[in-house]
Amino acid sequence: MSGIHDFTLASARDALKSRKISAVELTNAHIDAIERLDGQLNSFITRTPDQARDAAKAADEVLAKGEGGSLCGIPLGIKDLFCTNGVRTTAASKILGNFVPPYESTVTANLLKDGAVFLGKLNLDEFAMGAANLNSAFGPAVNPWKRSDSDTKLVPGGSSGGSAAAVAAGLVLGATGTDTGGSIRQPAAFTGIAGIKPTYGRCSRFGTIAFASSLDQAGPMARNLQDCAILLESMAGFDPRDSTSVDTPVPNYEAALKRGVKGLRVGIPKEYHVDGMPAEIEALWQQGMTWLRDAGAEIVEVSLPHTKYGLPTYYIAALAEASSNLARYDGVRFGERVSAPSLDGLYEASRAAGFGEEVKRRILIGTHVLSSGYYDAYYLRAQKLRTLIQQDFLKAFENVDVLLTPTAPSGAFAQDEKPTDPVQMYLNDVFTVPASMAGVPALSVPAGLDARGVPLGLQLIGKFFDEETLIAAGHAIEQAAAFHHRPTIHAGVSA
Amino acid sequence: MSLDAKTVTRIARLARIGLKPEEVETLGHDMGSIIDWVEQLNEVDVTNVAPMIGTGLAKPRLREDRVTDGNCRDKVLANAPEREGPFFTVPKVVE
């Protein structure tokens, strides 16, 4: 069966349609890879092999008739933040350890409608709060990449770390992620895959467990942008059940790959040259500019003057929303309950036992910045800063079509290199957070390896609902970078 | 600067999260350093800047006033940690 793990999502789709391979074969090969490798990666919280086999069988019947949606028979993994009807959904939290949703999120329902086969629920940072997947109640997901000079375990990034690890290792052909401040893009960069955070409002939030509602946005993660484009087209679309869903047509994203970048104006935000940025990240960024220029784009320096305030603004706005969103986990209607003689005692005991350390820290900060006497000084000021950050982007986009930046200030770090200072940990998101604050779309593509053999990504940021230009520019980078490296742990590598 | 134990305890009470004494100290330190870090936002003049409430991309919608969901009591109760018949249960709140 060698070769089955060389499929991309797009090539598997074509092979399924032409009946060169069956959905059952494809699904079984991935289930087998998960069984072989996920003991090392811990990318899955819940595996659903039986349901996957049934779905694959059904897909084959549809495909045999020459029918089937864009993802008919394609094995995917679902971040365990999307509610899946009848399948445990934990948000990687102890407090939802036994939660079985009686309904399906809109994004996963869209994927199922197009025929996708779900292999299970993927690991993440608890409630999507983290940048290394170290904050999971189910243990950390591990990056399938290793440094060339050591066997130490690297983090896959976060919060969509399980999605990133599973895609990179070939355990799934694609995965859903969610991105609040970089949770799709940073893990994509850390694991050498592609990921898109669409415009806020492009994918419905219905049935996605909320972290910061004004920022949370679902998006695809896959081995390349063609695969991401196919997934995004299925995931996206208007949903009356999400009041922030935007009613605008979903284009054929895959067609945008061929557009090219001739005449495209690519902005380089000068404020992203941050102090202490490693030379190899700076060099990769320069390389990205050269690639796009060689493909016919024009490189223009732009200014986003409020960049340095992006992270602190984010940590006020996102944590305030989190403290409010996570109030629902009270041990009464669902989730883990710790009994106590009084109602307040029950709340306090259930939440103390059910939430992990980082989630508690974030809820408390969020509560503080919203509390009487602090609201104006912190939360209201952050909302005003957010206006200024968004205006920076809108002004820049009067003059350029996309922005090019590094995705993260470093490659994947080791589990034991995690900074003890939470502020240091938050700096991982320095390049991804501003686009989230503005609500504009952004993506990450793998662009090279660092000196120790670990992947690095480049980020492109685009105009509202202009994912197509992002995909076109991203594909130009993909073609120039010709990133065909594989991680140490991969389904296609025989032991 | 660390937040003092009294402040951390007050915030934890507002958030209904029970904390052990050793957690109060660690969290006071971590929260203090995060609060110090966000103080840099005070450098920016935000006079006459409107607060951003969401991205403003979605237009508020009106819909017909009719029932679109419901009649799913058992589903609603399915994940209850404790229930009695068609009710969620909580400790006695009224003597």
Interface residues (C-beta under 8 A of the other chain):
Chain A: N98 F99 V100 P102 Y103 T199 Y200 G201 S214 P240 S243 T244 S245 V246 D247 H306 K308 Y309 P312 T313 Y315 I316 S323 A327 D330 G331 V332 R333 F334 G335 E336 R337 S339 A340 P341 S342 L343 D344 G345 L346 Y347 E348 A349 R351 A352 F355 K360 R361 I363 L364 I365 T367 H368 S371 Y378 L380 R381 A382 Q383 K384 L385 R386 T387 L388 Q390 D421 P422 V423 A438 G439 F464
Chain B: V8 I11 A12 L14 A15 R16 I17 G18 L19 E23 L27 D30 M31 S33 I34 I35 W37 V38 Q40 L41 N42 V44 V46 V49 A50 P51 M52 I53 G54 T55 L57 A58 K59 P60 R61 R63 C72 K75 V76 A78 N79 A80 P81 E82 F88 V90 P91 V93
